[in-house]
Amino acid sequence: MIEVALHIALGAVALALLLNGWRLLKGPAIGDRIVALDTMVINAIAVIVLIGMIGGNDTYFEAALLLAMVGFVGTIAYCKFILRGDIVE
């Protein structure tokens, strides 16, 4: 029963990734595209965790943690670049 729920959740998160990709490409403003990219990172983390739960492998959880840290730093760098025009001061 839990395996069916995990596969349904994986399909829902995959659909969310597709919709985020559409927002990333068609976003009317740069802020919308940054938010879409950040949401795609969160959804990719969810996909990695779900695959780890389905496969029963603990390595995926460490990969999800690393992606979360890199995604956070990337979002901050994009926002700082948009606001100031330079990442490193």
PDB file of N, CA, C and O in Angstrom:
ATOM      1  N   MET A   1       0.816  -1.200   0.000  1.00  0.00           N
ATOM      2  CA  MET A   1       0.000   0.000   0.000  1.00  0.00           C
ATOM      3  C   MET A   1       0.862   1.269   0.000  1.00  0.00           C
ATOM      4  O   MET A   1       0.564   2.229  -0.710  1.00  0.00           O
ATOM      5  N   ILE A   2       1.924   1.263   0.796  1.00  0.00           N
ATOM      6  CA  ILE A   2       2.788   2.436   0.849  1.00  0.00           C
ATOM      7  C   ILE A   2       3.535   2.624  -0.461  1.00  0.00           C
ATOM      8  O   ILE A   2       3.837   3.754  -0.844  1.00  0.00           O
ATOM      9  N   GLU A   3       3.836   1.536  -1.149  1.00  0.00           N
ATOM     10  CA  GLU A   3       4.520   1.646  -2.439  1.00  0.00           C
ATOM     11  C   GLU A   3       3.646   2.347  -3.469  1.00  0.00           C
ATOM     12  O   GLU A   3       4.144   3.124  -4.284  1.00  0.00           O
ATOM     13  N   VAL A   4       2.350   2.077  -3.437  1.00  0.00           N
ATOM     14  CA  VAL A   4       1.429   2.743  -4.358  1.00  0.00           C
ATOM     15  C   VAL A   4       1.378   4.236  -4.047  1.00  0.00           C
ATOM     16  O   VAL A   4       1.381   5.063  -4.959  1.00  0.00           O
ATOM     17  N   ALA A   5       1.331   4.580  -2.766  1.00  0.00           N
ATOM     18  CA  ALA A   5       1.305   5.989  -2.370  1.00  0.00           C
ATOM     19  C   ALA A   5       2.591   6.698  -2.781  1.00  0.00           C
ATOM     20  O   ALA A   5       2.553   7.857  -3.194  1.00  0.00           O
ATOM     21  N   LEU A   6       3.727   6.014  -2.672  1.00  0.00           N
ATOM     22  CA  LEU A   6       4.995   6.618  -3.080  1.00  0.00           C
ATOM     23  C   LEU A   6       5.045   6.862  -4.584  1.00  0.00           C
ATOM     24  O   LEU A   6       5.567   7.887  -5.025  1.00  0.00           O
ATOM     25  N   HIS A   7       4.519   5.951  -5.362  1.00  0.00           N
ATOM     26  CA  HIS A   7       4.505   6.131  -6.810  1.00  0.00           C
ATOM     27  C   HIS A   7       3.539   7.246  -7.224  1.00  0.00           C
ATOM     28  O   HIS A   7       3.822   7.998  -8.156  1.00  0.00           O
ATOM     29  N   ILE A   8       2.406   7.351  -6.537  1.00  0.00           N
ATOM     30  CA  ILE A   8       1.476   8.444  -6.821  1.00  0.00           C
ATOM     31  C   ILE A   8       2.123   9.785  -6.469  1.00  0.00           C
ATOM     32  O   ILE A   8       1.997  10.755  -7.216  1.00  0.00           O
ATOM     33  N   ALA A   9       2.808   9.833  -5.337  1.00  0.00           N
ATOM     34  CA  ALA A   9       3.492  11.061  -4.937  1.00  0.00           C
ATOM     35  C   ALA A   9       4.585  11.415  -5.934  1.00  0.00           C
ATOM     36  O   ALA A   9       4.772  12.591  -6.247  1.00  0.00           O
ATOM     37  N   LEU A  10       5.303  10.432  -6.434  1.00  0.00           N
ATOM     38  CA  LEU A  10       6.344  10.676  -7.432  1.00  0.00           C
ATOM     39  C   LEU A  10       5.750  11.258  -8.712  1.00  0.00           C
ATOM     40  O   LEU A  10       6.329  12.161  -9.316  1.00  0.00           O
ATOM     41  N   GLY A  11       4.607  10.744  -9.119  1.00  0.00           N
ATOM     42  CA  GLY A  11       3.932  11.290 -10.297  1.00  0.00           C
ATOM     43  C   GLY A  11       3.464  12.721 -10.079  1.00  0.00           C
ATOM     44  O   GLY A  11       3.564  13.554 -10.980  1.00  0.00           O
ATOM     45  N   ALA A  12       2.953  13.010  -8.885  1.00  0.00           N
ATOM     46  CA  ALA A  12       2.488  14.371  -8.587  1.00  0.00           C
ATOM     47  C   ALA A  12       3.652  15.363  -8.565  1.00  0.00           C
ATOM     48  O   ALA A  12       3.525  16.483  -9.059  1.00  0.00           O
ATOM     49  N   VAL A  13       4.771  14.954  -7.999  1.00  0.00           N
ATOM     50  CA  VAL A  13       5.933  15.848  -7.954  1.00  0.00           C
ATOM     51  C   VAL A  13       6.515  16.010  -9.360  1.00  0.00           C
ATOM     52  O   VAL A  13       7.001  17.090  -9.697  1.00  0.00           O
ATOM     53  N   ALA A  14       6.476  14.975 -10.174  1.00  0.00           N
ATOM     54  CA  ALA A  14       6.949  15.097 -11.558  1.00  0.00           C
ATOM     55  C   ALA A  14       6.069  16.079 -12.336  1.00  0.00           C
ATOM     56  O   ALA A  14       6.578  16.863 -13.138  1.00  0.00           O
ATOM     57  N   LEU A  15       4.762  16.042 -12.108  1.00  0.00           N
ATOM     58  CA  LEU A  15       3.870  17.006 -12.737  1.00  0.00           C
ATOM     59  C   LEU A  15       4.176  18.423 -12.256  1.00  0.00           C
ATOM     60  O   LEU A  15       4.153  19.365 -13.048  1.00  0.00           O
ATOM     61  N   ALA A  16       4.459  18.577 -10.976  1.00  0.00           N
ATOM     62  CA  ALA A  16       4.830  19.890 -10.443  1.00  0.00           C
ATOM     63  C   ALA A  16       6.124  20.392 -11.074  1.00  0.00           C
ATOM     64  O   ALA A  16       6.263  21.588 -11.331  1.00  0.00           O
ATOM     65  N   LEU A  17       7.067  19.498 -11.323  1.00  0.00           N
ATOM     66  CA  LEU A  17       8.313  19.893 -12.001  1.00  0.00           C
ATOM     67  C   LEU A  17       8.044  20.386 -13.421  1.00  0.00           C
ATOM     68  O   LEU A  17       8.648  21.362 -13.865  1.00  0.00           O
ATOM     69  N   LEU A  18       7.153  19.724 -14.121  1.00  0.00           N
ATOM     70  CA  LEU A  18       6.810  20.163 -15.470  1.00  0.00           C
ATOM     71  C   LEU A  18       6.154  21.543 -15.457  1.00  0.00           C
ATOM     72  O   LEU A  18       6.462  22.389 -16.297  1.00  0.00           O
ATOM     73  N   LEU A  19       5.256  21.764 -14.513  1.00  0.00           N
ATOM     74  CA  LEU A  19       4.598  23.067 -14.422  1.00  0.00           C
ATOM     75  C   LEU A  19       5.577  24.164 -14.007  1.00  0.00           C
ATOM     76  O   LEU A  19       5.464  25.304 -14.458  1.00  0.00           O
ATOM     77  N   ASN A  20       6.535  23.819 -13.150  1.00  0.00           N
ATOM     78  CA  ASN A  20       7.565  24.793 -12.789  1.00  0.00           C
ATOM     79  C   ASN A  20       8.466  25.110 -13.982  1.00  0.00           C
ATOM     80  O   ASN A  20       8.897  26.250 -14.153  1.00  0.00           O
ATOM     81  N   GLY A  21       8.744  24.115 -14.790  1.00  0.00           N
ATOM     82  CA  GLY A  21       9.530  24.360 -16.000  1.00  0.00           C
ATOM     83  C   GLY A  21       8.810  25.300 -16.955  1.00  0.00           C
ATOM     84  O   GLY A  21       9.435  26.139 -17.604  1.00  0.00           O
ATOM     85  N   TRP A  22       7.488  25.154 -17.037  1.00  0.00           N
ATOM     86  CA  TRP A  22       6.714  26.061 -17.880  1.00  0.00           C
ATOM     87  C   TRP A  22       6.792  27.489 -17.338  1.00  0.00           C
ATOM     88  O   TRP A  22       6.943  28.437 -18.107  1.00  0.00           O
ATOM     89  N   ARG A  23       6.690  27.643 -16.020  1.00  0.00           N
ATOM     90  CA  ARG A  23       6.788  28.981 -15.422  1.00  0.00           C
ATOM     91  C   ARG A  23       8.183  29.559 -15.598  1.00  0.00           C
ATOM     92  O   ARG A  23       8.345  30.768 -15.764  1.00  0.00           O
ATOM     93  N   LEU A  24       9.182  28.700 -15.561  1.00  0.00           N
ATOM     94  CA  LEU A  24      10.557  29.168 -15.762  1.00  0.00           C
ATOM     95  C   LEU A  24      10.750  29.706 -17.176  1.00  0.00           C
ATOM     96  O   LEU A  24      11.443  30.705 -17.369  1.00  0.00           O
ATOM     97  N   LEU A  25      10.149  29.062 -18.155  1.00  0.00           N
ATOM     98  CA  LEU A  25      10.297  29.497 -19.539  1.00  0.00           C
ATOM     99  C   LEU A  25       9.389  30.665 -19.890  1.00  0.00           C
ATOM    100  O   LEU A  25       9.794  31.541 -20.654  1.00  0.00           O
ATOM    101  N   LYS A  26       8.176  30.704 -19.355  1.00  0.00           N
ATOM    102  CA  LYS A  26       7.181  31.703 -19.743  1.00  0.00           C
ATOM    103  C   LYS A  26       6.969  32.797 -18.708  1.00  0.00           C
ATOM    104  O   LYS A  26       6.055  33.610 -18.849  1.00  0.00           O
ATOM    105  N   GLY A  27       7.806  32.830 -17.660  1.00  0.00           N
ATOM    106  CA  GLY A  27       7.619  33.819 -16.600  1.00  0.00           C
ATOM    107  C   GLY A  27       7.659  35.233 -17.138  1.00  0.00           C
ATOM    108  O   GLY A  27       8.558  35.568 -17.910  1.00  0.00           O
ATOM    109  N   PRO A  28       6.701  36.081 -16.750  1.00  0.00           N
ATOM    110  CA  PRO A  28       6.691  37.439 -17.285  1.00  0.00           C
ATOM    111  C   PRO A  28       7.812  38.317 -16.714  1.00  0.00           C
ATOM    112  O   PRO A  28       8.245  39.267 -17.366  1.00  0.00           O
ATOM    113  N   ALA A  29       8.272  38.010 -15.526  1.00  0.00           N
ATOM    114  CA  ALA A  29       9.325  38.833 -14.908  1.00  0.00           C
ATOM    115  C   ALA A  29      10.456  37.923 -14.440  1.00  0.00           C
ATOM    116  O   ALA A  29      10.288  36.710 -14.314  1.00  0.00           O
ATOM    117  N   ILE A  30      11.601  38.531 -14.187  1.00  0.00           N
ATOM    118  CA  ILE A  30      12.764  37.757 -13.739  1.00  0.00           C
ATOM    119  C   ILE A  30      12.543  37.203 -12.338  1.00  0.00           C
ATOM    120  O   ILE A  30      13.066  36.140 -12.000  1.00  0.00           O
ATOM    121  N   GLY A  31      11.773  37.915 -11.522  1.00  0.00           N
ATOM    122  CA  GLY A  31      11.475  37.415 -10.178  1.00  0.00           C
ATOM    123  C   GLY A  31      10.669  36.128 -10.212  1.00  0.00           C
ATOM    124  O   GLY A  31      10.894  35.228  -9.402  1.00  0.00           O
ATOM    125  N   ASP A  32       9.720  36.038 -11.157  1.00  0.00           N
ATOM    126  CA  ASP A  32       8.947  34.805 -11.323  1.00  0.00           C
ATOM    127  C   ASP A  32       9.839  33.641 -11.726  1.00  0.00           C
ATOM    128  O   ASP A  32       9.627  32.509 -11.289  1.00  0.00           O
ATOM    129  N   ARG A  33      10.812  33.912 -12.538  1.00  0.00           N
ATOM    130  CA  ARG A  33      11.719  32.851 -12.975  1.00  0.00           C
ATOM    131  C   ARG A  33      12.627  32.383 -11.851  1.00  0.00           C
ATOM    132  O   ARG A  33      12.949  31.198 -11.765  1.00  0.00           O
ATOM    133  N   ILE A  34      13.044  33.303 -10.990  1.00  0.00           N
ATOM    134  CA  ILE A  34      13.876  32.912  -9.844  1.00  0.00           C
ATOM    135  C   ILE A  34      13.066  32.058  -8.871  1.00  0.00           C
ATOM    136  O   ILE A  34      13.562  31.056  -8.355  1.00  0.00           O
ATOM    137  N   VAL A  35      11.813  32.460  -8.624  1.00  0.00           N
ATOM    138  CA  VAL A  35      10.958  31.671  -7.734  1.00  0.00           C
ATOM    139  C   VAL A  35      10.679  30.302  -8.341  1.00  0.00           C
ATOM    140  O   VAL A  35      10.659  29.303  -7.623  1.00  0.00           O
ATOM    141  N   ALA A  36      10.466  30.241  -9.647  1.00  0.00           N
ATOM    142  CA  ALA A  36      10.229  28.956 -10.305  1.00  0.00           C
ATOM    143  C   ALA A  36      11.456  28.056 -10.204  1.00  0.00           C
ATOM    144  O   ALA A  36      11.324  26.851  -9.992  1.00  0.00           O
ATOM    145  N   LEU A  37      12.637  28.626 -10.354  1.00  0.00           N
ATOM    146  CA  LEU A  37      13.861  27.833 -10.236  1.00  0.00           C
ATOM    147  C   LEU A  37      14.043  27.312  -8.815  1.00  0.00           C
ATOM    148  O   LEU A  37      14.454  26.169  -8.618  1.00  0.00           O
ATOM    149  N   ASP A  38      13.741  28.145  -7.829  1.00  0.00           N
ATOM    150  CA  ASP A  38      13.842  27.711  -6.443  1.00  0.00           C
ATOM    151  C   ASP A  38      12.828  26.605  -6.146  1.00  0.00           C
ATOM    152  O   ASP A  38      13.140  25.650  -5.436  1.00  0.00           O
ATOM    153  N   THR A  39      11.636  26.733  -6.680  1.00  0.00           N
ATOM    154  CA  THR A  39      10.616  25.699  -6.487  1.00  0.00           C
ATOM    155  C   THR A  39      11.002  24.410  -7.205  1.00  0.00           C
ATOM    156  O   THR A  39      10.694  23.318  -6.728  1.00  0.00           O
ATOM    157  N   MET A  40      11.672  24.531  -8.345  1.00  0.00           N
ATOM    158  CA  MET A  40      12.140  23.327  -9.037  1.00  0.00           C
ATOM    159  C   MET A  40      13.198  22.593  -8.225  1.00  0.00           C
ATOM    160  O   MET A  40      13.242  21.363  -8.228  1.00  0.00           O
ATOM    161  N   VAL A  41      14.045  23.336  -7.534  1.00  0.00           N
ATOM    162  CA  VAL A  41      15.044  22.701  -6.669  1.00  0.00           C
ATOM    163  C   VAL A  41      14.337  21.944  -5.541  1.00  0.00           C
ATOM    164  O   VAL A  41      14.722  20.823  -5.208  1.00  0.00           O
ATOM    165  N   ILE A  42      13.315  22.551  -4.961  1.00  0.00           N
ATOM    166  CA  ILE A  42      12.574  21.889  -3.885  1.00  0.00           C
ATOM    167  C   ILE A  42      11.897  20.629  -4.406  1.00  0.00           C
ATOM    168  O   ILE A  42      11.909  19.596  -3.736  1.00  0.00           O
ATOM    169  N   ASN A  43      11.305  20.703  -5.595  1.00  0.00           N
ATOM    170  CA  ASN A  43      10.662  19.526  -6.173  1.00  0.00           C
ATOM    171  C   ASN A  43      11.683  18.453  -6.553  1.00  0.00           C
ATOM    172  O   ASN A  43      11.392  17.263  -6.436  1.00  0.00           O
ATOM    173  N   ALA A  44      12.860  18.851  -7.000  1.00  0.00           N
ATOM    174  CA  ALA A  44      13.906  17.866  -7.297  1.00  0.00           C
ATOM    175  C   ALA A  44      14.361  17.164  -6.020  1.00  0.00           C
ATOM    176  O   ALA A  44      14.656  15.969  -6.034  1.00  0.00           O
ATOM    177  N   ILE A  45      14.416  17.906  -4.924  1.00  0.00           N
ATOM    178  CA  ILE A  45      14.750  17.295  -3.636  1.00  0.00           C
ATOM    179  C   ILE A  45      13.686  16.259  -3.263  1.00  0.00           C
ATOM    180  O   ILE A  45      14.003  15.172  -2.781  1.00  0.00           O
ATOM    181  N   ALA A  46      12.414  16.618  -3.496  1.00  0.00           N
ATOM    182  CA  ALA A  46      11.329  15.678  -3.194  1.00  0.00           C
ATOM    183  C   ALA A  46      11.425  14.425  -4.056  1.00  0.00           C
ATOM    184  O   ALA A  46      11.168  13.321  -3.575  1.00  0.00           O
ATOM    185  N   VAL A  47      11.793  14.586  -5.322  1.00  0.00           N
ATOM    186  CA  VAL A  47      11.945  13.414  -6.203  1.00  0.00           C
ATOM    187  C   VAL A  47      13.075  12.526  -5.706  1.00  0.00           C
ATOM    188  O   VAL A  47      12.934  11.303  -5.676  1.00  0.00           O
ATOM    189  N   ILE A  48      14.184  13.123  -5.319  1.00  0.00           N
ATOM    190  CA  ILE A  48      15.320  12.337  -4.824  1.00  0.00           C
ATOM    191  C   ILE A  48      14.944  11.578  -3.558  1.00  0.00           C
ATOM    192  O   ILE A  48      15.295  10.408  -3.405  1.00  0.00           O
ATOM    193  N   VAL A  49      14.229  12.241  -2.649  1.00  0.00           N
ATOM    194  CA  VAL A  49      13.821  11.577  -1.404  1.00  0.00           C
ATOM    195  C   VAL A  49      12.838  10.449  -1.696  1.00  0.00           C
ATOM    196  O   VAL A  49      12.934   9.375  -1.102  1.00  0.00           O
ATOM    197  N   LEU A  50      11.898  10.683  -2.603  1.00  0.00           N
ATOM    198  CA  LEU A  50      10.934   9.624  -2.939  1.00  0.00           C
ATOM    199  C   LEU A  50      11.624   8.436  -3.602  1.00  0.00           C
ATOM    200  O   LEU A  50      11.278   7.289  -3.317  1.00  0.00           O
ATOM    201  N   ILE A  51      12.582   8.687  -4.470  1.00  0.00           N
ATOM    202  CA  ILE A  51      13.317   7.581  -5.085  1.00  0.00           C
ATOM    203  C   ILE A  51      14.104   6.814  -4.022  1.00  0.00           C
ATOM    204  O   ILE A  51      14.194   5.588  -4.072  1.00  0.00           O
ATOM    205  N   GLY A  52      14.671   7.542  -3.065  1.00  0.00           N
ATOM    206  CA  GLY A  52      15.378   6.878  -1.975  1.00  0.00           C
ATOM    207  C   GLY A  52      14.452   6.034  -1.123  1.00  0.00           C
ATOM    208  O   GLY A  52      14.840   4.963  -0.657  1.00  0.00           O
ATOM    209  N   MET A  53      13.227   6.507  -0.915  1.00  0.00           N
ATOM    210  CA  MET A  53      12.263   5.727  -0.130  1.00  0.00           C
ATOM    211  C   MET A  53      11.794   4.497  -0.898  1.00  0.00           C
ATOM    212  O   MET A  53      11.623   3.426  -0.317  1.00  0.00           O
ATOM    213  N   ILE A  54      11.588   4.649  -2.194  1.00  0.00           N
ATOM    214  CA  ILE A  54      11.151   3.508  -3.005  1.00  0.00           C
ATOM    215  C   ILE A  54      12.258   2.459  -3.083  1.00  0.00           C
ATOM    216  O   ILE A  54      11.997   1.265  -2.942  1.00  0.00           O
ATOM    217  N   GLY A  55      13.481   2.903  -3.305  1.00  0.00           N
ATOM    218  CA  GLY A  55      14.602   1.963  -3.446  1.00  0.00           C
ATOM    219  C   GLY A  55      15.176   1.479  -2.132  1.00  0.00           C
ATOM    220  O   GLY A  55      15.864   0.458  -2.097  1.00  0.00           O
ATOM    221  N   GLY A  56      14.906   2.194  -1.047  1.00  0.00           N
ATOM    222  CA  GLY A  56      15.446   1.794   0.248  1.00  0.00           C
ATOM    223  C   GLY A  56      16.925   2.066   0.397  1.00  0.00           C
ATOM    224  O   GLY A  56      17.617   1.358   1.128  1.00  0.00           O
ATOM    225  N   ASN A  57      17.423   3.091  -0.292  1.00  0.00           N
ATOM    226  CA  ASN A  57      18.836   3.421  -0.254  1.00  0.00           C
ATOM    227  C   ASN A  57      19.022   4.744   0.485  1.00  0.00           C
ATOM    228  O   ASN A  57      18.364   5.733   0.161  1.00  0.00           O
ATOM    229  N   ASP A  58      19.914   4.768   1.475  1.00  0.00           N
ATOM    230  CA  ASP A  58      20.133   5.962   2.292  1.00  0.00           C
ATOM    231  C   ASP A  58      20.986   7.012   1.605  1.00  0.00           C
ATOM    232  O   ASP A  58      21.005   8.161   2.047  1.00  0.00           O
ATOM    233  N   THR A  59      21.680   6.667   0.556  1.00  0.00           N
ATOM    234  CA  THR A  59      22.564   7.605  -0.118  1.00  0.00           C
ATOM    235  C   THR A  59      21.778   8.753  -0.752  1.00  0.00           C
ATOM    236  O   THR A  59      22.281   9.872  -0.851  1.00  0.00           O
ATOM    237  N   TYR A  60      20.564   8.480  -1.173  1.00  0.00           N
ATOM    238  CA  TYR A  60      19.744   9.504  -1.804  1.00  0.00           C
ATOM    239  C   TYR A  60      19.421  10.643  -0.839  1.00  0.00           C
ATOM    240  O   TYR A  60      19.296  11.793  -1.261  1.00  0.00           O
ATOM    241  N   PHE A  61      19.286  10.339   0.432  1.00  0.00           N
ATOM    242  CA  PHE A  61      18.960  11.378   1.403  1.00  0.00           C
ATOM    243  C   PHE A  61      20.128  12.348   1.583  1.00  0.00           C
ATOM    244  O   PHE A  61      19.920  13.546   1.776  1.00  0.00           O
ATOM    245  N   GLU A  62      21.336  11.838   1.520  1.00  0.00           N
ATOM    246  CA  GLU A  62      22.502  12.721   1.591  1.00  0.00           C
ATOM    247  C   GLU A  62      22.599  13.592   0.337  1.00  0.00           C
ATOM    248  O   GLU A  62      22.966  14.765   0.419  1.00  0.00           O
ATOM    249  N   ALA A  63      22.274  13.024  -0.806  1.00  0.00           N
ATOM    250  CA  ALA A  63      22.275  13.805  -2.043  1.00  0.00           C
ATOM    251  C   ALA A  63      21.216  14.902  -1.992  1.00  0.00           C
ATOM    252  O   ALA A  63      21.450  16.011  -2.471  1.00  0.00           O
ATOM    253  N   ALA A  64      20.056  14.602  -1.417  1.00  0.00           N
ATOM    254  CA  ALA A  64      19.002  15.607  -1.283  1.00  0.00           C
ATOM    255  C   ALA A  64      19.439  16.736  -0.362  1.00  0.00           C
ATOM    256  O   ALA A  64      19.123  17.898  -0.619  1.00  0.00           O
ATOM    257  N   LEU A  65      20.154  16.417   0.698  1.00  0.00           N
ATOM    258  CA  LEU A  65      20.653  17.437   1.607  1.00  0.00           C
ATOM    259  C   LEU A  65      21.670  18.343   0.911  1.00  0.00           C
ATOM    260  O   LEU A  65      21.638  19.561   1.086  1.00  0.00           O
ATOM    261  N   LEU A  66      22.556  17.760   0.136  1.00  0.00           N
ATOM    262  CA  LEU A  66      23.537  18.559  -0.603  1.00  0.00           C
ATOM    263  C   LEU A  66      22.859  19.456  -1.646  1.00  0.00           C
ATOM    264  O   LEU A  66      23.254  20.608  -1.823  1.00  0.00           O
ATOM    265  N   LEU A  67      21.855  18.935  -2.324  1.00  0.00           N
ATOM    266  CA  LEU A  67      21.131  19.741  -3.301  1.00  0.00           C
ATOM    267  C   LEU A  67      20.383  20.884  -2.623  1.00  0.00           C
ATOM    268  O   LEU A  67      20.272  21.971  -3.191  1.00  0.00           O
ATOM    269  N   ALA A  68      19.874  20.654  -1.426  1.00  0.00           N
ATOM    270  CA  ALA A  68      19.187  21.723  -0.691  1.00  0.00           C
ATOM    271  C   ALA A  68      20.149  22.858  -0.349  1.00  0.00           C
ATOM    272  O   ALA A  68      19.795  24.031  -0.464  1.00  0.00           O
ATOM    273  N   MET A  69      21.342  22.515   0.064  1.00  0.00           N
ATOM    274  CA  MET A  69      22.321  23.559   0.398  1.00  0.00           C
ATOM    275  C   MET A  69      22.752  24.329  -0.841  1.00  0.00           C
ATOM    276  O   MET A  69      22.840  25.556  -0.806  1.00  0.00           O
ATOM    277  N   VAL A  70      23.018  23.631  -1.923  1.00  0.00           N
ATOM    278  CA  VAL A  70      23.447  24.290  -3.157  1.00  0.00           C
ATOM    279  C   VAL A  70      22.305  25.129  -3.741  1.00  0.00           C
ATOM    280  O   VAL A  70      22.542  26.223  -4.254  1.00  0.00           O
ATOM    281  N   GLY A  71      21.090  24.631  -3.668  1.00  0.00           N
ATOM    282  CA  GLY A  71      19.940  25.374  -4.168  1.00  0.00           C
ATOM    283  C   GLY A  71      19.703  26.661  -3.402  1.00  0.00           C
ATOM    284  O   GLY A  71      19.355  27.682  -3.996  1.00  0.00           O
ATOM    285  N   PHE A  72      19.886  26.622  -2.093  1.00  0.00           N
ATOM    286  CA  PHE A  72      19.717  27.826  -1.286  1.00  0.00           C
ATOM    287  C   PHE A  72      20.756  28.876  -1.655  1.00  0.00           C
ATOM    288  O   PHE A  72      20.424  30.047  -1.838  1.00  0.00           O
ATOM    289  N   VAL A  73      22.001  28.460  -1.764  1.00  0.00           N
ATOM    290  CA  VAL A  73      23.068  29.396  -2.120  1.00  0.00           C
ATOM    291  C   VAL A  73      22.845  29.943  -3.530  1.00  0.00           C
ATOM    292  O   VAL A  73      23.090  31.123  -3.780  1.00  0.00           O
ATOM    293  N   GLY A  74      22.388  29.109  -4.442  1.00  0.00           N
ATOM    294  CA  GLY A  74      22.120  29.572  -5.797  1.00  0.00           C
ATOM    295  C   GLY A  74      21.002  30.590  -5.855  1.00  0.00           C
ATOM    296  O   GLY A  74      21.096  31.568  -6.596  1.00  0.00           O
ATOM    297  N   THR A  75      19.952  30.381  -5.094  1.00  0.00           N
ATOM    298  CA  THR A  75      18.852  31.338  -5.066  1.00  0.00           C
ATOM    299  C   THR A  75      19.297  32.677  -4.499  1.00  0.00           C
ATOM    300  O   THR A  75      18.932  33.730  -5.022  1.00  0.00           O
ATOM    301  N   ILE A  76      20.076  32.638  -3.443  1.00  0.00           N
ATOM    302  CA  ILE A  76      20.585  33.875  -2.860  1.00  0.00           C
ATOM    303  C   ILE A  76      21.498  34.596  -3.855  1.00  0.00           C
ATOM    304  O   ILE A  76      21.446  35.822  -3.958  1.00  0.00           O
ATOM    305  N   ALA A  77      22.323  33.859  -4.580  1.00  0.00           N
ATOM    306  CA  ALA A  77      23.221  34.477  -5.557  1.00  0.00           C
ATOM    307  C   ALA A  77      22.433  35.120  -6.701  1.00  0.00           C
ATOM    308  O   ALA A  77      22.774  36.218  -7.142  1.00  0.00           O
ATOM    309  N   TYR A  78      21.371  34.439  -7.192  1.00  0.00           N
ATOM    310  CA  TYR A  78      20.553  35.023  -8.257  1.00  0.00           C
ATOM    311  C   TYR A  78      19.885  36.310  -7.787  1.00  0.00           C
ATOM    312  O   TYR A  78      19.877  37.308  -8.508  1.00  0.00           O
ATOM    313  N   CYS A  79      19.332  36.287  -6.592  1.00  0.00           N
ATOM    314  CA  CYS A  79      18.650  37.479  -6.075  1.00  0.00           C
ATOM    315  C   CYS A  79      19.627  38.634  -5.875  1.00  0.00           C
ATOM    316  O   CYS A  79      19.314  39.782  -6.191  1.00  0.00           O
ATOM    317  N   LYS A  80      20.800  38.326  -5.355  1.00  0.00           N
ATOM    318  CA  LYS A  80      21.796  39.380  -5.147  1.00  0.00           C
ATOM    319  C   LYS A  80      22.262  39.949  -6.486  1.00  0.00           C
ATOM    320  O   LYS A  80      22.501  41.151  -6.595  1.00  0.00           O
ATOM    321  N   PHE A  81      22.392  39.111  -7.491  1.00  0.00           N
ATOM    322  CA  PHE A  81      22.794  39.584  -8.805  1.00  0.00           C
ATOM    323  C   PHE A  81      21.728  40.489  -9.412  1.00  0.00           C
ATOM    324  O   PHE A  81      22.054  41.498 -10.037  1.00  0.00           O
ATOM    325  N   ILE A  82      20.458  40.136  -9.233  1.00  0.00           N
ATOM    326  CA  ILE A  82      19.375  40.948  -9.777  1.00  0.00           C
ATOM    327  C   ILE A  82      19.312  42.294  -9.055  1.00  0.00           C
ATOM    328  O   ILE A  82      19.109  43.328  -9.691  1.00  0.00           O
ATOM    329  N   LEU A  83      19.483  42.286  -7.744  1.00  0.00           N
ATOM    330  CA  LEU A  83      19.372  43.531  -6.982  1.00  0.00           C
ATOM    331  C   LEU A  83      20.564  44.457  -7.171  1.00  0.00           C
ATOM    332  O   LEU A  83      20.385  45.668  -7.302  1.00  0.00           O
ATOM    333  N   ARG A  84      21.775  43.913  -7.187  1.00  0.00           N
ATOM    334  CA  ARG A  84      22.966  44.751  -7.190  1.00  0.00           C
ATOM    335  C   ARG A  84      23.762  44.690  -8.496  1.00  0.00           C
ATOM    336  O   ARG A  84      24.577  45.576  -8.752  1.00  0.00           O
ATOM    337  N   GLY A  85      23.549  43.683  -9.311  1.00  0.00           N
ATOM    338  CA  GLY A  85      24.283  43.572 -10.553  1.00  0.00           C
ATOM    339  C   GLY A  85      25.631  42.899 -10.410  1.00  0.00           C
ATOM    340  O   GLY A  85      26.331  42.707 -11.404  1.00  0.00           O
ATOM    341  N   ASP A  86      26.015  42.535  -9.186  1.00  0.00           N
ATOM    342  CA  ASP A  86      27.301  41.886  -8.938  1.00  0.00           C
ATOM    343  C   ASP A  86      27.129  40.930  -7.780  1.00  0.00           C
ATOM    344  O   ASP A  86      26.451  41.255  -6.806  1.00  0.00           O
ATOM    345  N   ILE A  87      27.727  39.761  -7.868  1.00  0.00           N
ATOM    346  CA  ILE A  87      27.586  38.768  -6.810  1.00  0.00           C
ATOM    347  C   ILE A  87      28.634  38.990  -5.743  1.00  0.00           C
ATOM    348  O   ILE A  87      28.312  38.992  -4.555  1.00  0.00           O
ATOM    349  N   VAL A  88      29.888  39.176  -6.140  1.00  0.00           N
ATOM    350  CA  VAL A  88      30.976  39.351  -5.205  1.00  0.00           C
ATOM    351  C   VAL A  88      31.267  40.850  -5.072  1.00  0.00           C
ATOM    352  O   VAL A  88      31.457  41.555  -6.063  1.00  0.00           O
ATOM    353  N   GLU A  89      31.295  41.296  -3.862  1.00  0.00           N
ATOM    354  CA  GLU A  89      31.534  42.736  -3.642  1.00  0.00           C
ATOM    355  C   GLU A  89      33.008  43.016  -3.501  1.00  0.00           C
ATOM    356  O   GLU A  89      33.402  44.167  -3.311  1.00  0.00           O
TER     357      GLU A  89
END
